[in-house]
Amino acid sequence: MIKATWLAALALLIAATAPTADAFGFTDVDRRARELASRPYVKQAPPLPKALKDLTYDQTRDIRFDPARSLWREHNLPFEIQFFHLGGYFDQPVRIYEVVGKDVNEIAFETAAFDYGKNKLDRSQFARVGFAGFRVHYPLNATPGKPAYKDELVSFLGASYFRALGQGQRYGASARGLAIDTAERGGEEFPRFEQFWIERPAAGAKELVIHALLDSRRVTGAYRFVIRPGAATATDVQARLYLREPVAKLAIAPLTSMFFFGENQRAPSEDFRPEVHDSDGLSIHASNGEWIWRPLVNPRRLLVTSFALTDPRGFGLMQRDRQFDRYEDLEARYESRPSVWVEPVTKWGAGRVELVQIPTPNEVNDNIVAYWVPNAMPPPGTPLDLSYRMLWMKDTDRRPPNGWVVQTRRGHGYHRNPTSSDTLKLTVDFDGPALRTLPVNAPVQAGVRITNGQSTDLVVYRNDVTGGWRMVVELRKQDKEKPTEVRALLRNDKEVLSETWNYIIPLQQ
């Protein structure tokens, strides 16, 4: 009886479409993207019913999918799929298909699959509105000898954003398939995934394959995601893009995060927490082997900076502070937010990693964006192929093998005459294998370069408490109406001991 009930539920959930001649794959999505790019953009979705459109964020969150109706639960597979309801900010539906060999079946939306919580809604008004997205569940944190609970692994919600988790992590930074003209005067365009095709995995599968069709006014694209859960969950991305018309800035592999305040920037108002952020720095690994670390800030004005590179080895928004006492937040648990690393599989050529930092008055807003911008973009209709891997990390964060920045702090300690001082003092702690093996009297020096400023004092010495090394640089701005940039690394004679610390002092800070 139970089995019959499950089969009936599945029949209601899945609406069959015509099967393809061969197994569905990336070439099928590519063909659709190429066809779309040959004609003007048409917004597909009808307006959302007012009853759903007027829902607040919390009211939308109160609508929950019934876990008993998870896709593949009756097959006892390691992966399961649950779905998100439209409402509030999430007002554009996506079409979702299940792929089983030659068969492609669209997942039918049903109000009966959802619990609407405290919301008083007439379900008949939106019986066919569709899904806002979906999430993948997997026994990511399974404990040997205990029943395998399927944790949330990946979420695609709102058609533009997605995020993933590795073992022992909580959601923080997120990603997008593509961004256009971010931080440009003409405004940003948000290409969205209009359709998804999820391949049913085999029993005992260790990876999940998802295809997606991207569309917007000026670009279409075919995407293939291969998701491999683990301590650092990996997402292998294959993409082919088609421009309908030229764009000023094509942002590849965009990452988004939040930085409110940290050890390098005091809280704007009294707060019991020492730090509040999903990420505390941008890390870059250049093709020449150099590692660069840019601590994040919450600026008073929009701050856009970039790093010119050729064939980068990787970049990411990282959460290096992993101790609970750095945050003291029992609810948010910022120490468990993932670092997100983008690693090109193919050579990306010449371009830049761009960092956008947006002022925010609270921790609700994602105010940090980082992405790759190629120097050369294809003409409309010509495909642009991309392959890269995304790693959602915690204890396995990418970092240089020799030494790295542990913390950056601003402000004077003891000062003879602080009221008349026009200087800034920056204290930077470094750690790593190359530094810990040095004798106390090692002739460690800091190579410092300052743009729009002049150093008035510079010292480097061993941190006897941590075993690392500390650099203290005091500087004076030249033009107070311009930002100041400071670059520094540690070296022992000609041997480079650390990554390059690169800090921006924004205007009026």
RAMOFEN-V864860 format. One record per residue. N is the residue number from 0. OMEGA is omega in whole degrees, 0 to 359 (NA if undefined). NEAR is the number of other C-alpha atoms within 12 Angstrom. Layout:
n=[N,N]
omega=[OMEGA,OMEGA]
near=[NEAR,NEAR]
//
This chain:
n=[0,1,2,3,4,5,6,7,8,9,10,11,12,13,14,15,16,17,18,19,20,21,22,23,24,25,26,27,28,29,30,31,32,33,34,35,36,37,38,39,40,41,42,43,44,45,46,47,48,49,50,51,52,53,54,55,56,57,58,59,60,61,62,63,64,65,66,67,68,69,70,71,72,73,74,75,76,77,78,79,80,81,82,83,84,85,86,87,88,89,90,91,92,93,94,95,96,97,98,99,100,101,102,103,104,105,106,107,108,109,110,111,112,113,114,115,116,117,118,119,120,121,122,123,124,125,126,127,128,129,130,131,132,133,134,135,136,137,138,139,140,141,142,143,144,145,146,147,148,149,150,151,152,153,154,155,156,157,158,159,160,161,162,163,164,165,166,167,168,169,170,171,172,173,174,175,176,177,178,179,180,181,182,183,184,185,186,187,188,189,190,191,192,193,194,195,196,197,198,199,200,201,202,203,204,205,206,207,208,209,210,211,212,213,214,215,216,217,218,219,220,221,222,223,224,225,226,227,228,229,230,231,232,233,234,235,236,237,238,239,240,241,242,243,244,245,246,247,248,249,250,251,252,253,254,255,256,257,258,259,260,261,262,263,264,265,266,267,268,269,270,271,272,273,274,275,276,277,278,279,280,281,282,283,284,285,286,287,288,289,290,291,292,293,294,295,296,297,298,299,300,301,302,303,304,305,306,307,308,309,310,311,312,313,314,315,316,317,318,319,320,321,322,323,324,325,326,327,328,329,330,331,332,333,334,335,336,337,338,339,340,341,342,343,344,345,346,347,348,349,350,351,352,353,354,355,356,357,358,359,360,361,362,363,364,365,366,367,368,369,370,371,372,373,374,375,376,377,378,379,380,381,382,383,384,385,386,387,388,389,390,391,392,393,394,395,396,397,398,399,400,401,402,403,404,405,406,407,408,409,410,411,412,413,414,415,416,417,418,419,420,421,422,423,424,425,426,427,428,429,430,431,432,433,434,435,436,437,438,439,440,441,442,443,444,445,446,447,448,449,450,451,452,453,454,455,456,457,458,459,460,461,462,463,464,465,466,467,468,469,470,471,472,473,474,475,476,477,478,479,480,481,482,483,484,485,486,487,488,489,490,491,492,493,494,495,496,497,498,499,500,501,502,503,504,505,506,507,508]
omega=[180,180,179,178,179,180,178,178,180,179,177,184,188,175,186,172,182,179,176,181,180,178,181,180,184,181,178,178,178,179,178,180,180,179,179,182,183,180,183,180,176,177,189,192,172,179,179,176,186,181,178,181,184,180,174,179,181,178,177,179,181,175,187,177,179,182,180,180,178,178,178,179,183,178,180,179,179,180,172,181,170,190,179,178,174,177,177,180,183,191,180,184,171,176,186,182,169,179,176,182,180,186,175,186,179,177,183,175,176,176,181,180,185,170,186,175,182,182,177,187,173,186,182,181,184,183,184,187,180,185,172,182,182,175,182,178,184,179,187,184,182,178,179,179,179,178,184,175,181,179,171,186,183,178,170,186,178,172,179,189,169,179,184,181,165,183,176,183,172,183,176,180,180,183,173,175,185,172,181,174,175,179,174,184,182,180,184,175,183,173,185,173,182,184,176,173,184,180,176,182,175,176,181,181,179,179,180,181,179,173,181,176,182,181,173,185,187,183,167,181,173,182,172,179,172,187,180,182,177,176,169,181,182,173,176,185,170,183,172,186,176,176,172,180,182,176,179,184,176,185,183,177,182,176,178,181,181,170,179,172,182,184,180,183,183,176,180,176,183,183,182,183,179,182,176,178,171,178,179,178,172,177,180,174,184,182,178,179,180,172,181,178,178,174,181,176,171,189,174,175,176,182,180,178,183,179,179,184,169,180,179,176,178,173,179,171,192,173,184,179,186,179,180,184,172,186,181,181,183,180,185,180,183,180,181,179,186,160,181,185,177,185,179,175,174,178,183,179,183,179,182,166,182,179,178,179,189,178,175,180,183,182,182,188,168,187,181,177,176,184,177,177,178,177,182,178,183,173,179,179,179,185,172,182,180,173,178,178,175,179,178,197,173,181,182,183,172,176,182,183,185,182,184,180,178,179,175,180,180,173,179,165,175,177,185,185,187,183,182,184,175,181,174,177,179,179,186,177,177,175,179,185,182,181,183,181,182,173,183,183,180,183,181,179,177,171,188,174,184,174,184,177,181,179,176,178,181,178,175,180,181,174,186,180,185,186,176,179,183,173,176,178,176,186,178,177,174,178,183,179,179,175,176,179,179,174,179,171,179,177,174,190,180,182,176,185,188,169,176,175,183,188,177,171,186,175,173,177,NA]
near=[7,9,12,11,14,20,19,15,25,26,19,21,29,26,21,20,16,14,18,17,12,15,19,30,33,29,22,25,32,31,23,28,37,29,24,30,33,22,22,17,21,17,16,17,20,16,19,27,26,18,24,33,23,20,27,19,18,17,26,31,25,22,30,30,31,23,23,23,32,33,41,32,27,24,20,19,26,32,40,37,40,38,42,42,45,46,38,25,23,33,32,33,38,40,35,39,36,37,32,24,20,18,25,29,29,30,36,29,33,30,29,23,30,28,26,27,16,14,22,15,24,14,20,13,14,26,22,23,32,34,42,41,40,41,37,41,33,39,29,32,26,19,14,10,7,9,10,18,19,27,31,31,42,42,33,40,35,33,38,37,33,36,41,46,43,39,32,32,38,31,34,42,43,42,43,36,48,46,42,37,26,35,28,19,12,12,14,21,25,28,37,41,41,41,40,39,38,42,37,35,27,19,17,15,21,21,30,35,35,40,42,46,47,42,44,35,29,36,45,47,46,45,46,38,34,31,38,33,39,29,24,31,38,35,40,31,36,36,36,39,44,42,37,28,24,20,29,24,31,39,38,42,45,40,47,41,47,43,44,40,36,35,32,34,31,25,24,23,13,10,17,16,26,26,38,42,50,45,48,45,47,48,44,45,33,30,22,14,22,28,36,40,42,44,44,48,46,44,29,21,21,24,28,28,29,25,30,23,30,26,28,36,32,41,45,50,52,49,46,40,34,31,20,21,17,26,28,19,20,14,13,22,27,42,35,35,41,48,51,52,45,41,35,33,21,18,20,31,22,20,26,30,43,37,39,38,38,31,27,25,20,20,26,18,22,29,37,46,43,50,46,45,35,30,22,19,27,21,18,21,25,22,24,28,25,30,28,33,31,44,43,48,41,37,27,25,31,34,39,28,20,28,34,42,42,36,35,35,30,28,25,21,15,9,15,9,11,14,9,9,18,20,25,31,32,37,33,42,38,40,34,25,19,27,37,24,18,24,18,17,16,20,21,30,29,35,29,30,22,26,23,23,28,24,28,20,19,24,24,32,29,29,24,15,12,15,22,34,43,36,37,35,38,31,31,26,30,19,17,17,14,19,28,29,30,35,30,39,40,41,28,21,13,13,19,26,38,41,38,37,41,35,36,38,40,30,21,16,23]
//
